[in-house]
Amino acid sequence: MTIAEDDPRQPYEQAAETLRREIRDGVIKPGRNVGSVRDLASRFKISPTTVQKALGVLRDEGLLTTTARGSYARDPKQVADAGKSGSSPELSEVLLKLEHVTSQLSELRDRVERLEASHSGRVDKNK
């Protein structure tokens, strides 16, 4: 997808809107990485700085959490619920981190299950 030159919105706003829609529509599942800055820059044909600005918008809206390993989608329903409850910024940050850790744990569990399944037919020579 490229940014429309005839769109009156800034390129970062267009990119943010596309990612926002993908998160809300479930194309990008909660806890999943939205893509690297480099990949998104290539996808949208915009600069990495512009991508970072778009990600910042989504982070400010609560739709993304960012760690040293990348930006991850949050569940839009939880974001809406948190906004209604008026939770504190500290609690929101803890919830964001918990959601990310839970996502990583789920991903690791899936990987272990696949590894176990692939090795289940092998005989353990250490027994």
C-alpha positions in Angstrom: 0.0 0.0 0.0 1.3 3.4 -0.8 0.2 6.7 0.7 -2.2 8.7 -1.5 -0.8 12.0 -2.7 -4.2 13.4 -3.2 -5.3 12.7 0.4 -5.3 15.9 2.5 -4.0 14.0 5.5 -0.3 13.8 6.3 1.4 10.5 5.3 1.9 9.5 8.9 -1.9 10.0 9.5 -2.7 7.8 6.5 -0.3 5.1 7.7 -1.7 5.3 11.2 -5.2 5.0 9.9 -4.4 1.9 7.9 -2.7 0.2 10.9 -5.6 1.3 13.2 -8.1 -0.3 10.9 -6.1 -3.5 10.6 -5.9 -3.7 14.4 -9.6 -3.0 14.9 -10.6 -5.4 12.1 -8.4 -8.2 13.6 -6.1 -8.3 10.6 -3.3 -7.6 13.1 -4.2 -9.7 16.1 -3.7 -8.5 19.7 -0.2 -9.2 20.9 1.3 -9.5 17.4 4.1 -7.4 16.1 2.8 -4.8 13.6 6.1 -5.0 11.6 9.4 -3.4 11.8 9.9 0.3 11.1 11.9 -0.7 8.0 9.2 -3.1 6.8 6.4 -0.5 7.3 8.4 2.2 5.6 8.8 -0.1 2.6 5.2 -1.1 2.7 3.8 2.5 2.8 6.7 3.9 0.7 7.4 6.5 3.4 10.5 7.3 5.5 11.2 5.5 8.8 10.8 8.7 10.6 7.3 9.1 9.2 6.5 5.5 10.3 7.8 6.2 13.8 5.4 9.2 13.9 2.5 7.0 12.8 3.4 4.4 15.5 3.6 7.1 18.0 0.0 8.2 17.2 -1.2 4.6 17.7 0.8 4.2 20.9 -0.8 7.4 22.2 -4.2 6.0 21.4 -3.3 2.9 23.3 -3.6 0.6 20.3 0.2 -0.3 20.4 2.7 -1.1 23.0 6.3 -0.7 22.1 9.3 -2.6 23.6 12.9 -2.9 22.6 11.8 -5.8 20.4 9.1 -3.9 18.4 5.6 -2.6 18.4 2.7 -4.9 19.3 -1.0 -4.5 18.7 -3.3 -4.3 21.7 -6.8 -5.6 21.9 -9.0 -2.6 20.8 -11.8 -3.8 23.1 -9.5 -3.6 26.1 -8.3 -0.1 25.0 -11.9 1.1 24.8 -12.8 -0.5 28.2 -9.7 1.1 29.8 -10.7 4.5 28.4 -14.2 4.2 29.9 -13.0 3.1 33.3 -10.7 6.1 33.6 -7.8 4.0 34.8 -4.7 5.7 35.9 -1.7 6.0 33.5 0.4 3.8 35.8 -2.2 1.1 35.7 -2.6 1.4 32.0 1.2 1.0 31.6 1.2 -2.1 33.8 -1.7 -3.6 31.8 0.2 -2.9 28.6 3.2 -4.7 29.9 1.2 -7.6 31.2 -0.6 -8.0 27.9 2.8 -8.1 26.1 4.2 -10.7 28.5 1.1 -12.8 28.1 1.4 -12.6 24.4 5.1 -13.7 24.5 4.2 -16.5 26.9 1.6 -17.8 24.5 4.0 -17.6 21.6 6.6 -19.5 23.5 4.1 -22.2 24.5 3.1 -22.6 20.9 6.8 -23.0 19.9 7.5 -25.5 22.6 4.4 -27.6 21.6 5.6 -27.6 18.0 9.1 -28.7 19.1 7.7 -31.4 21.3 5.5 -32.6 18.5 8.4 -32.7 16.0 10.5 -34.7 18.5 7.8 -37.0 19.8 8.7 -39.7 17.3 12.4 -39.8 18.2 13.8 -42.1 20.9 15.6 -40.5 23.8 19.1 -42.2 23.8 19.8 -40.9 27.3 17.3 -43.2 29.0 
